[in-house]
Amino acid sequence: MQGTIYFLAIQMIQLSSKGLPRNPAFYAYFQRQLAKGKTKPQALILISRRLINIIYGMLKNKTEYIMPKVQDNWD
């Protein structure tokens, strides 16, 4: 299960063929963590933890995922 969540975290920060992030909110969060001095694996673990919290909240509240809005400059 841990590998699945980690793989999902990688998918969240990947760029599409057009150069746009698949999930702008997670990509911005990843970039902020790198700017704070975290390594890429550390930042991916932080994203994994966020994903687990989101999935838990969705299951607990029986809601669907709503993509948060992010500024265009990815900050």
TIMARLUM-630552 format. One record per atom (N, C-alpha, C): residue in three letters; x, y, z negated. Coordinates in steps of 0.001 Angstrom, whole numbers, padded with zeros to 6 digits, always signed. Last residue first. Layout:
# residues N
ALAXYZ/...
END
This chain:
# residues 75
ASP+002996+029625+007081/ASP+003516+029913+005730/ASP+002424+029886+004726/TRP+002270+029404+009772/TRP+002640+028181+009029/TRP+003268+028473+007687/ASN+001131+031449+011136/ASN+002592+031496+011016/ASN+003132+030336+010172/ASP-001654+031160+011032/ASP-000941+030748+012245/ASP+000572+030723+012098/GLN-002868+029813+007909/GLN-002466+030938+008754/GLN-001638+030423+009936/VAL-005346+027269+007737/VAL-003971+027710+007470/VAL-003666+028861+008399/LYS-008107+025654+006218/LYS-007622+026625+007198/LYS-006240+027123+006766/PRO-008356+022097+005653/PRO-008245+023488+005187/PRO-007716+024393+006289/MET-010682+019783+006784/MET-009363+020346+007041/MET-009311+021789+006543/ILE-012318+017679+004696/ILE-012497+018936+005428/ILE-011122+019572+005553/TYR-013366+014372+004399/TYR-012228+015293+004410/TYR-012566+016514+005242/GLU-016460+013778+002608/GLU-015548+013600+003737/GLU-014438+014637+003660/THR-017358+012220-000530/THR-017337+013327+000423/THR-016397+012994+001575/LYS-017673+010913-003052/LYS-018365+010451-001835/LYS-018510+011587-000819/ASN-016158+011432-005239/ASN-017274+012341-004975/ASN-018086+011977-003739/LYS-014305+009309-005141/LYS-015021+009606-006380/LYS-016279+010423-006116/LEU-013284+009482-002529/LEU-013982+008278-002977/LEU-014839+008556-004209/MET-012139+012043-002579/MET-013160+011711-001578/MET-013970+010491-002015/GLY-010272+011779-004657/GLY-011373+012728-004778/GLY-012504+012443-003796/TYR-008551+009863-003478/TYR-009254+009566-004728/TYR-010466+010488-004893/ILE-007607+011351-001299/ILE-008371+010121-001067/ILE-009178+009753-002311/ILE-006236+013398-002681/ILE-007346+013723-001779/ILE-008230+012503-001558/ASN-004273+011931-004059/ASN-005239+012748-004802/ASN-006455+013089-003950/ILE-002910+010830-001861/ILE-003565+009946-002828/ILE-004608+010719-003628/LEU-001902+013187-000718/LEU-002851+012348+000018/LEU-003612+011423-000926/ARG-000134+014011-002713/ARG-001306+014843-002381/ARG-002362+014036-001652/ARG+001722+011933-002514/ARG+000982+012132-003758/ARG-000265+012980-003522/SER+002687+012396+000057/SER+002018+011131-000260/SER+001167+011276-001518/ILE+003929+014843-000340/ILE+002768+014778+000547/ILE+001983+013506+000274/LEU+006000+013988-002003/LEU+005038+014970-002505/LEU+003767+014976-001649/ILE+007321+012335-000203/ILE+006729+011737-001400/ILE+005704+012688-002013/LEU+008210+014253+001609/LEU+007245+013246+002049/LEU+006579+012551+000861/ALA+010057+015600+000006/ALA+008877+016322+000480/ALA+007803+015342+000958/GLN+011967+013569-000311/GLN+011277+014106-001482/GLN+009990+014818-001067/PRO+012848+013220+002380/PRO+012149+012135+001676/PRO+011394+012616+000428/LYS+013972+015873+002793/LYS+012815+015401+003564/LYS+012111+014230+002881/THR+014621+017564-000351/THR+015045+016795+000819/THR+013794+016330+001560/LYS+013978+020937-001412/LYS+013687+019504-001466/LYS+014251+018826-000217/GLY+014260+023673-001244/GLY+015450+022874-001478/GLY+015201+021382-001608/LYS+012187+025212-000481/LYS+012498+025220-001915/LYS+013720+024374-002244/ALA+011948+024508+002157/ALA+012498+025836+001858/ALA+012868+025961+000377/LEU+010671+022070+001853/LEU+012031+022091+002381/LEU+012707+023421+002065/GLN+008201+023021+000956/GLN+009008+022176+000073/GLN+010459+022128+000544/ARG+007312+024393+003215/ARG+007537+025115+001958/ARG+008420+024309+001013/GLN+007042+022270+005020/GLN+008030+023311+005287/GLN+008338+024120+004029/PHE+004900+020895+003772/PHE+006193+020235+003992/PHE+007296+021274+004195/TYR+002870+022808+003992/TYR+003302+022362+002669/TYR+004686+021709+002753/ALA+002623+022878+006777/ALA+003027+024092+006057/ALA+003545+023732+004668/TYR+001734+020256+007185/TYR+002984+020700+007812/TYR+003523+021941+007095/PHE-000692+020259+005855/PHE+000391+019419+005350/PHE+001739+019824+005940/ALA-002051+022119+007496/ALA-001936+022336+006048/ALA-000785+021516+005473/PRO-002009+021070+010147/PRO-001288+022308+009817/PRO-001094+022535+008323/ASN-001566+018100+011333/ASN-002312+018655+010207/ASN-001564+019901+009739/ARG-000015+018048+013634/ARG-001261+017274+013581/ARG-002157+017766+012456/PRO+001378+021069+014963/PRO+001302+020047+013919/PRO-000043+019330+013936/LEU+002272+021345+018421/LEU+001447+021786+017298/LEU+001393+020691+016242/GLY+003499+020460+020696/GLY+004314+021168+019720/GLY+003542+021712+018532/LYS+002136+018859+022365/LYS+002079+020294+022667/LYS+002884+021125+021686/SER+002320+016412+021197/SER+003085+016613+022426/SER+003099+018080+022856/SER+002415+017312+017680/SER+001811+016707+018861/SER+002695+016964+020072/LEU+004537+016554+014926/LEU+004058+017520+015916/LEU+003476+016769+017099/GLN+003897+015231+011659/GLN+004400+015129+013030/GLN+003786+016209+013913/ILE+002767+015232+009190/ILE+003692+016326+009491/ILE+004243+016268+010911/MET+001092+013000+009085/MET+000527+014321+008796/MET+001459+015459+009202/GLN+002772+010820+009446/GLN+001844+011185+010511/GLN+001292+012603+010319/ILE+003979+010730+006937/ILE+004795+011030+008118/ILE+003905+011484+009271/ALA+001764+009949+005444/ALA+002393+011245+005178/ALA+003249+011677+006367/LEU+001370+007391+006446/LEU+000340+008402+006686/LEU+000902+009799+006451/PHE+003638+006170+005389/PHE+003495+006270+006846/PHE+002452+007326+007207/TYR+002926+006330+002677/TYR+004128+007029+003142/TYR+004074+007214+004662/ILE+000697+004644+002679/ILE+000532+006056+002309/ILE+001724+006870+002809/THR+001960+002230+003409/THR+000869+002784+004218/THR+000691+004266+003941/GLY+003727+001756+001351/GLY+004240+001995+002691/GLY+003206+002631+003588/GLN+001980+001238-000733/GLN+002839+002411-000802/GLN+003373+002768+000580/MET+000830-001195+000000/MET+000000+000000+000000/MET+000872+001257+000000/
END
